[in-house]
Amino acid sequence: MAKATSTLSWCNVRLGDDHNWWVNETSDPVRWDVDGLSIVDPRQVAHLIELVDSLRDYGFDQEMFDAAFIPFRIEKDLGNGKVRLKRVKESIVESDDKLFALADTLDEENGPYADLLDHLTRCRVKMLNDLFKFESKLSVDEVEDEIREDQNSSFIEGKAVHTFEELTAILDFMPAGYDGDDEAPAKDAEDEADDDLPEIDAAEEEKLKNDDSLKWDGDDEDEDDDEKKKKDDDDEDSDDDDDAPKKSKSDDDDDDAPKKPARGAKKK
């Protein structure tokens, strides 16, 4: 496959009305048909790398990703939204440069790009089945059929499917009735608050409660008000005791004297 693409050393690209880049001309017009030939720009490359990162725990192969694209760097601005690109020998994943990526579609059925599409679909299906409890496990065929149906609609309308759109259709795929935001279960507000707080033992907690430097403004005033209220209550209770009528000796005698039988009571 490297031999088949060795003659492709440069290409001219244009910015389309859809804000995607499309190939106008190549150094190998025999093997490469530029009709509807798209190319991924540096911004889109960065986004794809971010998306495939979530698939690393599900068998994603970076070498397969690199092998599926031919990297290019900007050589010259041709004006009028057109740019000349020069082929380079770098990894689009590991390179620090802003590279364009042309999908290797010379063999549409068995080439490296076709293998990548199948690989990404399998990784995505594996991830979704791991994250969601479907009534029946999602299959690769189901995903491919649904994506192919959308692509066929575009072909019927005479629209070429851009490489970036073809890849994100797989990497962002969600079954009907499910939301992509559900992939990472959200925590409750209380759980998030607890995660931010360090654990402390009971003795340390009691020590912190008594630390004046940790009190909010107004806490001291509240404590003073509480103490003042308690003192006022004590004084009020004391005043009530002073105001109560004292018993005289005669009152005590009256208490000890035998009580008269109630009116109408029978004598023994």
LUMMI-753973 format. One record per residue (C-alpha): residue number from 1; residue in three letters; z negated, x negated, y negated. Coordinates in nm, 3 decimals. Layout:
N
votor:vonu:Z:X:Y
NUM:ALA:Z:X:Y $
...
# end
This chain:
268
votor:vonu:Z:X:Y
1:MET:0.000:0.000:0.000 $
2:ALA:-0.067:-0.294:-0.233 $
3:LYS:0.298:-0.399:-0.181 $
4:ALA:0.424:-0.056:-0.285 $
5:THR:0.241:-0.070:-0.615 $
6:SER:0.294:-0.439:-0.692 $
7:THR:0.599:-0.374:-0.912 $
8:LEU:0.406:-0.137:-1.137 $
9:SER:0.294:-0.369:-1.417 $
10:TRP:0.299:-0.145:-1.724 $
11:CYS:0.345:0.216:-1.838 $
12:ASN:0.382:0.407:-2.161 $
13:VAL:0.163:0.713:-2.205 $
14:ARG:0.137:0.996:-2.456 $
15:LEU:-0.144:1.223:-2.569 $
16:GLY:-0.058:1.582:-2.478 $
17:ASP:-0.143:1.903:-2.659 $
18:ASP:-0.417:1.958:-2.401 $
19:HIS:-0.582:1.631:-2.522 $
20:ASN:-0.504:1.464:-2.189 $
21:TRP:-0.286:1.157:-2.139 $
22:TRP:0.046:1.182:-1.954 $
23:VAL:0.283:0.906:-1.839 $
24:ASN:0.618:0.885:-2.018 $
25:GLU:0.765:0.570:-1.866 $
26:THR:0.679:0.307:-1.606 $
27:SER:0.799:-0.038:-1.508 $
28:ASP:0.886:0.107:-1.164 $
29:PRO:1.091:0.423:-1.219 $
30:VAL:1.221:0.414:-0.862 $
31:ARG:0.887:0.477:-0.693 $
32:TRP:0.709:0.655:-0.975 $
33:ASP:0.832:0.993:-1.095 $
34:VAL:0.684:1.052:-1.440 $
35:ASP:0.744:1.427:-1.431 $
36:GLY:0.390:1.573:-1.455 $
37:LEU:0.234:1.229:-1.390 $
38:SER:-0.110:1.218:-1.550 $
39:ILE:-0.349:0.931:-1.617 $
40:VAL:-0.725:0.933:-1.671 $
41:ASP:-0.844:0.791:-2.005 $
42:PRO:-1.157:0.570:-2.052 $
43:ARG:-1.373:0.862:-2.166 $
44:GLN:-1.279:1.062:-1.858 $
45:VAL:-1.332:0.761:-1.633 $
46:ALA:-1.690:0.726:-1.761 $
47:HIS:-1.755:1.095:-1.694 $
48:LEU:-1.620:1.072:-1.339 $
49:ILE:-1.838:0.770:-1.266 $
50:GLU:-2.138:0.969:-1.384 $
51:LEU:-2.047:1.262:-1.159 $
52:VAL:-1.993:1.057:-0.843 $
53:ASP:-2.326:0.881:-0.893 $
54:SER:-2.505:1.195:-0.769 $
55:LEU:-2.313:1.165:-0.441 $
56:ARG:-2.441:0.820:-0.348 $
57:ASP:-2.716:0.967:-0.133 $
58:TYR:-2.456:1.171:0.054 $
59:GLY:-2.224:0.894:0.171 $
60:PHE:-2.017:0.821:-0.141 $
61:ASP:-1.804:0.506:-0.097 $
62:GLN:-1.742:0.322:-0.425 $
63:GLU:-1.474:0.099:-0.272 $
64:MET:-1.274:0.406:-0.177 $
65:PHE:-1.306:0.529:-0.536 $
66:ASP:-1.178:0.199:-0.678 $
67:ALA:-0.892:0.180:-0.426 $
68:ALA:-0.762:0.522:-0.528 $
69:PHE:-0.678:0.413:-0.885 $
70:ILE:-0.461:0.155:-1.058 $
71:PRO:-0.644:0.024:-1.369 $
72:PHE:-0.471:-0.030:-1.704 $
73:ARG:-0.580:-0.163:-2.041 $
74:ILE:-0.427:-0.078:-2.381 $
75:GLU:-0.172:-0.341:-2.479 $
76:LYS:-0.004:-0.185:-2.782 $
77:ASP:-0.019:0.126:-2.997 $
78:LEU:0.334:0.268:-3.011 $
79:GLY:0.248:0.530:-3.276 $
80:ASN:0.295:0.906:-3.272 $
81:GLY:0.024:0.948:-3.007 $
82:LYS:0.186:0.700:-2.768 $
83:VAL:0.033:0.384:-2.617 $
84:ARG:0.163:0.103:-2.399 $
85:LEU:-0.070:0.012:-2.112 $
86:LYS:-0.081:-0.312:-1.912 $
87:ARG:-0.204:-0.327:-1.554 $
88:VAL:-0.517:-0.530:-1.483 $
89:LYS:-0.705:-0.638:-1.171 $
90:GLU:-1.051:-0.493:-1.232 $
91:SER:-1.284:-0.235:-1.085 $
92:ILE:-1.285:0.080:-1.294 $
93:VAL:-1.646:0.137:-1.187 $
94:GLU:-1.788:-0.207:-1.260 $
95:SER:-1.573:-0.314:-1.555 $
96:ASP:-1.728:-0.316:-1.903 $
97:ASP:-1.385:-0.267:-2.061 $
98:LYS:-1.239:0.070:-2.149 $
99:LEU:-0.979:0.121:-1.881 $
100:PHE:-0.724:0.389:-1.804 $
101:ALA:-0.694:0.488:-1.437 $
102:LEU:-0.370:0.599:-1.271 $
103:ALA:-0.419:0.776:-0.937 $
104:ASP:-0.226:0.607:-0.654 $
105:THR:-0.019:0.906:-0.544 $
106:LEU:0.282:0.728:-0.393 $
107:ASP:0.179:0.876:-0.059 $
108:GLU:0.048:1.217:-0.154 $
109:GLU:-0.074:1.307:0.196 $
110:ASN:-0.213:0.984:0.342 $
111:GLY:-0.249:0.751:0.043 $
112:PRO:-0.578:0.619:-0.106 $
113:TYR:-0.599:0.897:-0.365 $
114:ALA:-0.551:1.167:-0.099 $
115:ASP:-0.826:0.999:0.104 $
116:LEU:-1.053:1.000:-0.200 $
117:LEU:-1.006:1.373:-0.257 $
118:ASP:-1.105:1.443:0.102 $
119:HIS:-1.400:1.201:0.080 $
120:LEU:-1.537:1.354:-0.241 $
121:THR:-1.502:1.706:-0.104 $
122:ARG:-1.704:1.615:0.206 $
123:CYS:-1.974:1.447:-0.002 $
124:ARG:-1.996:1.745:-0.237 $
125:VAL:-2.022:1.993:0.051 $
126:LYS:-2.294:1.783:0.213 $
127:MET:-2.490:1.773:-0.111 $
128:LEU:-2.462:2.148:-0.173 $
129:ASN:-2.573:2.232:0.181 $
130:ASP:-2.872:2.003:0.130 $
131:LEU:-2.974:2.153:-0.205 $
132:PHE:-2.915:2.521:-0.131 $
133:LYS:-3.016:2.749:0.153 $
134:PHE:-2.689:2.934:0.209 $
135:GLU:-2.674:3.223:0.455 $
136:SER:-2.414:3.017:0.639 $
137:LYS:-2.341:2.651:0.568 $
138:LEU:-2.061:2.575:0.325 $
139:SER:-1.756:2.417:0.490 $
140:VAL:-1.499:2.169:0.363 $
141:ASP:-1.219:2.413:0.442 $
142:GLU:-1.379:2.684:0.226 $
143:VAL:-1.403:2.450:-0.073 $
144:GLU:-1.048:2.318:-0.030 $
145:ASP:-0.903:2.669:0.002 $
146:GLU:-1.077:2.790:-0.315 $
147:ILE:-0.971:2.485:-0.518 $
148:ARG:-0.615:2.504:-0.385 $
149:GLU:-0.593:2.868:-0.485 $
150:ASP:-0.676:2.780:-0.847 $
151:GLN:-0.422:2.495:-0.845 $
152:ASN:-0.150:2.721:-0.707 $
153:SER:-0.210:2.959:-0.995 $
154:SER:-0.141:2.673:-1.237 $
155:PHE:0.177:2.575:-1.052 $
156:ILE:0.301:2.933:-1.064 $
157:GLU:0.249:2.928:-1.440 $
158:GLY:0.446:2.602:-1.460 $
159:LYS:0.143:2.392:-1.553 $
160:ALA:0.086:2.046:-1.407 $
161:VAL:-0.268:1.983:-1.285 $
162:HIS:-0.416:1.675:-1.452 $
163:THR:-0.588:1.419:-1.230 $
164:PHE:-0.915:1.457:-1.422 $
165:GLU:-0.912:1.834:-1.372 $
166:GLU:-0.832:1.792:-1.003 $
167:LEU:-1.132:1.561:-0.955 $
168:THR:-1.382:1.760:-1.159 $
169:ALA:-1.283:2.075:-0.969 $
170:ILE:-1.435:1.904:-0.665 $
171:LEU:-1.725:1.724:-0.832 $
172:ASP:-1.837:2.035:-1.023 $
173:PHE:-1.764:2.285:-0.748 $
174:MET:-2.020:2.564:-0.698 $
175:PRO:-1.989:2.867:-0.468 $
176:ALA:-1.963:3.208:-0.633 $
177:GLY:-2.302:3.341:-0.736 $
178:TYR:-2.457:2.999:-0.784 $
179:ASP:-2.511:2.800:-1.102 $
180:GLY:-2.468:2.425:-1.131 $
181:ASP:-2.792:2.407:-1.330 $
182:ASP:-2.978:2.520:-1.017 $
183:GLU:-2.905:2.192:-0.840 $
184:ALA:-3.232:2.042:-0.969 $
185:PRO:-3.512:2.301:-0.934 $
186:ALA:-3.697:2.338:-1.261 $
187:LYS:-4.072:2.280:-1.270 $
188:ASP:-4.316:2.531:-1.404 $
189:ALA:-4.443:2.466:-1.755 $
190:GLU:-4.794:2.407:-1.619 $
191:ASP:-4.665:2.153:-1.366 $
192:GLU:-4.477:1.966:-1.639 $
193:ALA:-4.789:1.959:-1.855 $
194:ASP:-4.998:1.830:-1.564 $
195:ASP:-4.746:1.553:-1.498 $
196:ASP:-4.804:1.419:-1.849 $
197:LEU:-5.183:1.398:-1.808 $
198:PRO:-5.359:1.109:-1.630 $
199:GLU:-5.615:1.188:-1.364 $
200:ILE:-5.980:1.119:-1.455 $
201:ASP:-6.301:1.157:-1.257 $
202:ALA:-6.584:1.394:-1.347 $
203:ALA:-6.807:1.122:-1.502 $
204:GLU:-6.528:0.998:-1.726 $
205:GLU:-6.441:1.354:-1.828 $
206:GLU:-6.800:1.421:-1.932 $
207:LYS:-6.804:1.095:-2.129 $
208:LEU:-6.488:1.197:-2.313 $
209:LYS:-6.637:1.534:-2.400 $
210:ASN:-6.928:1.363:-2.577 $
211:ASP:-6.709:1.114:-2.762 $
212:ASP:-6.719:1.211:-3.133 $
213:SER:-6.399:1.015:-3.204 $
214:LEU:-6.200:1.254:-2.981 $
215:LYS:-6.311:1.571:-3.155 $
216:TRP:-6.071:1.773:-3.367 $
217:ASP:-6.136:1.833:-3.733 $
218:GLY:-6.368:2.130:-3.763 $
219:ASP:-6.540:2.075:-3.428 $
220:ASP:-6.848:1.934:-3.603 $
221:GLU:-6.853:2.229:-3.840 $
222:ASP:-6.840:2.468:-3.545 $
223:GLU:-7.131:2.290:-3.381 $
224:ASP:-7.330:2.302:-3.707 $
225:ASP:-7.257:2.673:-3.736 $
226:ASP:-7.374:2.727:-3.379 $
227:GLU:-7.697:2.535:-3.440 $
228:LYS:-7.756:2.720:-3.768 $
229:LYS:-7.700:3.055:-3.598 $
230:LYS:-7.940:2.964:-3.320 $
231:LYS:-8.204:2.857:-3.574 $
232:ASP:-8.162:3.181:-3.771 $
233:ASP:-8.206:3.381:-3.450 $
234:ASP:-8.526:3.192:-3.371 $
235:ASP:-8.660:3.252:-3.726 $
236:GLU:-8.575:3.620:-3.700 $
237:ASP:-8.765:3.650:-3.371 $
238:SER:-9.064:3.477:-3.533 $
239:ASP:-9.059:3.718:-3.829 $
240:ASP:-9.053:4.014:-3.593 $
241:ASP:-9.366:3.885:-3.424 $
242:ASP:-9.547:3.848:-3.761 $
243:ASP:-9.450:4.198:-3.872 $
244:ALA:-9.576:4.362:-3.553 $
245:PRO:-9.912:4.558:-3.612 $
246:LYS:-10.211:4.381:-3.471 $
247:LYS:-10.454:4.571:-3.251 $
248:SER:-10.811:4.620:-3.382 $
249:LYS:-11.120:4.604:-3.168 $
250:SER:-11.150:4.981:-3.192 $
251:ASP:-10.797:5.009:-3.058 $
252:ASP:-10.899:4.798:-2.760 $
253:ASP:-11.203:5.019:-2.709 $
254:ASP:-10.988:5.325:-2.718 $
255:ASP:-10.766:5.171:-2.453 $
256:ASP:-11.069:5.114:-2.230 $
257:ALA:-11.222:5.463:-2.291 $
258:PRO:-11.156:5.727:-2.025 $
259:LYS:-10.869:5.948:-2.119 $
260:LYS:-10.922:6.324:-2.156 $
261:PRO:-10.753:6.535:-1.900 $
262:ALA:-10.440:6.696:-2.022 $
263:ARG:-10.457:7.053:-2.144 $
264:GLY:-10.461:7.292:-1.851 $
265:ALA:-10.553:7.025:-1.592 $
266:LYS:-10.804:7.130:-1.326 $
267:LYS:-11.157:6.976:-1.319 $
268:LYS:-11.265:6.808:-1.000 $
# end
